[in-house]
Amino acid sequence: MSETPAHDDTAGLGEADDRALKVRAQYEQLEQRLLGRTWTLPELAVGFTNDAAYVGRLVLAAERTWGIDGDVDAELRHKLAECLWWVFVLADRLDVDMPEAYAATMDRIDAGLERTLRGMGA
């Protein structure tokens, strides 16, 4: 297991968070011009779940049990990155500090797994 706490990795997530919110601000400009408003939190959540569901289909396509048109690997890269973008956007709208939440969650999971593995004699 890692001896370095996940907290040390939050800088990269912070930069990704900032970039995601910059892109979201551009979408908001388009939405305002096209719709006269920006997307609501439920609309953002539906956008995320739609893309996350498509990742499932792409995984099936990568396993050759679902056919799609196009480059499966390129589509997977795109959709996984887009899902990460959605997570940052939703976290921002819900006032969740995603880099901090990620670090704290990974620390908790890591500690729990280490205890479990020690208990199993690993």
Buried (B, 14 or more C-beta within 10 A) or exposed (E): EEEEBBBEBBEEBBEBBEEBBEEBEEBEEEBEEEEEEBBEEEEBBEBBEEBBEBBEBBBBBBEEEEEEEEEBEEBBEBBBEBBBBBBBBBBBBEEBBBBEEBBBEBEEEBEEEEEEEEEEEE
